[in-house]
Amino acid sequence: MKWWDRVKERPSFIRLLNWEYWPSKAFYYPVIPQILWLMLRARHLCFFTAANPEIYTGGMGLESKYDTLLKIPERYRPKALLFQSGDPLDSLPKRLEQAGLSFPLIAKPDLGFRGLLVKKMNDLASLADYLQRFPVDFILQEFIALPEEVGVLYYRMPGAERGKVTSITTKEFLSITGDGSSTGEALIRKNPRALLQLERIRTSAPEILTRVPLSGEKVNLGIVGNHAKGTRFINSNHLADESICRTFDRISREVGEFYYGRFDIKCESIESLRSGEGMMILEINGACSEPTHIYDPGRGTYWSALLDIARHWRIIGRIARANHRRGVPYLPHKTTAREFLNLFAYQRKIRELGGS
């Protein structure tokens, strides 16, 4: 292999030339002046905590995902249970049965982000091993086999009858297609998006690397609709019509005092978003929600991504100040700082355990 071919296969080189893979600080450090201005306008560093009064910290990723899951209307909510660190593993079979859960299912941390530790579990033994390896609180959730996964970012001003959908992201899961002669690893090395996931696949599904898929055979390389796990995010904002906005007006009111956030959804088709039928809400994210359509390099640039992030922070600021004027308190600085320190300690713990 020529030296240039070796360079092109380096993950660091691929990330350098493709801005969609740049670290989050590349997207958020440039908008710090905007956020500081919003803090000044609100006269409080933690203004964002008032964006969604019924979600702890407004949904800055410091809250229990399970508590937020329970706010989803039952008809849209997957079956799930919270298995806390320290719960006896021998209670798993009975608890799964009581919750109506069967394999396969999805295990994901109660405090999680960017697909951290999210994994599909096919049997009790592998689930028990996973829970033992990572002693943190996990949500065990029904695996939803609907064909489409979509992220819908919605906001509504307090007191307003109607809100807006500002971002729709459709997702294309990572896969390779066999040619009848190449191994899975060889096919992965020809696909830059897949190549970035090679080490993860080597650990989680090494059998894929040595198998030779049939010509035309599609091999899925992931089931988590997360950009960090190789899923392609597609800007589908053109789909945001009146009927979709009305669907999320109805759902947001059923959730409670929910004014800003992203619904991560599995559905039969985009038509499900219009009718409200044939879809399930996997989770709701609050003030920390990104307009994930920005990571589609075919329909945007790094600079347009920064502008979109700044625009959505302005929306959060408007909502939070409006809520505060009607009596919603901002979370105290000391409390918020403590929660972030706890989050950083949690992240270190996961890394030390080998999580990714």
FINU-901450 format. One record per residue (C-alpha): residue in one letter; x, y, z. Coordinates in steps of 0.02 Angstrom, whole numbers, plus 50000, padded with zeros to 5 digits. Layout:
BEGIN
aXYZ ...
END
This chain:
BEGIN
m500005000050000 k500685017249954 w501025029650093 w499625040950031 d498375026550040 r498905023550220 v498665042050261 k496925042350182 e496405027750294 r496885036550454 p495325041550553 s496165057850603 f496415062450420 i494625058050373 r493955068650516 l495095083250474 l494445084550296 n492605081750340 w491915095050457 e490395084650505 y491585073850609 w492445088150699 p492305087850890 s490845096450974 k491975110451038 a492235115750856 f490365119150845 y490055126451018 y491595136651063 p491235149050921 v489475152450991 i490075155651170 p489945174651144 q488115172151095 i487785161651251 l488665174451362 w487545187951290 l486015177351330 m486635175151508 l486825194051522 r485075196951455 a484335184551579 r485465190751720 h485825172651761 l487165160351704 c485935145851707 f484515153851609 f484285137951504 t483635128351656 a481965137451639 a481685131951458 n480685116351508 p480025118551686 e479545100251711 i481235093151656 y482695094551777 t483935108051720 g482775111251574 g483465095751489 m485315099851479 g485795081451479 l485935081151669 e484215073551694 s483615055751709 k483135049751535 y481945037451616 d480995051351707 t480825060651543 l480305044651453 l478845042951572 k478195059951515 i477925053451338 p476085049551304 e475815030951332 r475265027351154 y476955033551091 r478045026651231 p479065010551212 k478994998051354 a480455000951471 l481134998551645 l482515006751746 f483844994751808 q484895004051935 s486685000851981 g486674988852127 d485024980452082 p485224961452094 l485554953551925 d484524938151972 s482974949351975 l483184953251789 p482104939251714 k480604943151825 r480754961951802 l480864960251613 e479324949251613 q478354961351724 a478794975751606 g478244965651455 l480004965951382 s480754952251276 f482354950551174 p483014958951076 l482984974951177 i483984990951191 a485074994951342 k485535013151364 p486185023151513 d484945033451611 l486205047551598 g486825047051420 f487315056751265 r487915053951086 g487505035351090 l488605032051242 l488475013551291 v486875011151191 k486814993151134 k485594980451064 m485464965151176 n484944948351105 d484924937351260 l484914937651449 a486714931851471 s487454945951365 l486334958651451 a486864952851625 d488694953551574 y488474971151506 l487604977551662 q488964969951769 r490354977451663 f489594994951671 p488844997451845 v487795012851805 d485915015351794 f485235008151631 i483585009751540 l483074993151464 q481914997651322 e480864988451195 f481734986751026 i480664995850898 a480844988050725 l479975001950628 p480935006250468 e481225024950484 e482145034650619 v481895053450627 g482405067750741 v481135081950754 l481635098050843 y480135108050903 y479845123751004 r478365133851065 m478385150251157 p477525149751329 g475715155151310 a475705152551122 e474415141051043 r475575134650909 g477415130650893 k478655127250754 v479685112750692 t481395119950654 s482355104150612 i481935087150538 t483345074650521 t483075058250433 k484395044850458 e485305032250351 f486065018350455 l487845013050422 s488034997950309 i489134989750178 t488614980350021 g489484964249972 d490324961249805 g490484942449824 s492374942349847 s492904955549976 t492874952850163 g491884964350274 e493464973050331 a494004976350152 l492304983850112 i492364994550269 r494065001250219 k493335007450054 n491995017650146 p492675032550248 r491115033550358 a491245015050398 l493125015750419 l492915027850565 q491915014150653 l493145000050617 e493844998450794 r492094998750869 i491544984950749 r493134975150785 t492614974850968 s490724973150955 a490494962250799 p492174955050743 e491314941450640 i490814954650513 l492634958250470 t493084940750411 r491464936050325 v491304938150136 p489564945050100 l488674939349942 s488614950949793 g487284964049829 e487054958450009 k486814972950130 v487664971050299 n487104983050435 l488504989950543 g487444998050677 i485704999750749 v485945015850847 g485395031250751 n486825041850814 h488035051950710 a489495046850821 k489095028650781 g489165031350593 t487355035350552 r487175047750410 f486105062750458 i485065069850315 n484365087550316 s482515084950284 n481875101950340 h480865103450180 l479645090850257 a479155102550400 d477385106750345 e475875112650443 s475225095150483 i476885089750561 c476925105550667 r475155102150729 t475595084250775 f476995090450888 d475915104350958 r474755090651023 i476135079451088 s477085093651175 r475535098451274 e475305080451330 v477125079751387 g476805094351504 e477685110951510 f478805106451366 y479345121051256 y480975116351172 g481775099951124 r482025085751004 f480945070350984 d481915055050927 i480655044250836 k480445027550748 c479015027350623 e478235018350477 s478545033150360 i478625052050358 e476745051750340 s476685045350520 l477335062350578 r475875070750493 s474515059050555 g475255054950725 e474965036550690 g476225022550666 m477625030350766 m478515028250933 i479535041251027 l481175033451084 e481645048251193 i481445066951217 n482925078651236 g482715096051307 a483785111751305 c485355102151255 s484515096751092 e485465099950933 p484665103950765 t485475088150698 h485105092250516 i486675103250524 y487775087750508 d487245084750328 p488725091350227 g487755089350065 r486495102750116 g487515114250225 t489235120450275 y490185122050437 w489725140550440 s487865137250414 a487965124550555 l488645137850673 l487275149950622 d485935136850655 i486645132750826 a486685151250871 r484895153550808 h484265139250916 w485145145951070 r484245162551042 i482605152851041 i483075144251205 g483485161251280 r481805168651227 i480845153851298 a481815153651462 r481585172251492 a479735170951452 n479535156651576 h480525166151708 r479385181351689 r477905170251731 g478735163651887 v479825148951834 p481455149951933 y483175147651860 l484105133251943 p485385140352066 h487175141952003 k487855130752141 t486625116852102 t486945117551915 a488835117751940 r488725102552053 e487705093051922 f488985096851787 l490405091151900 n489445075051932 l489235072851744 f491115075051714 a491485062151850 y490235050251769 q491075052351599 r492775048551675 k492065032851758 i491365026651591 r493025029751503 e493985020551640 l492815005651617 g493175005551430 g491525012951374 s491315022251210 
END
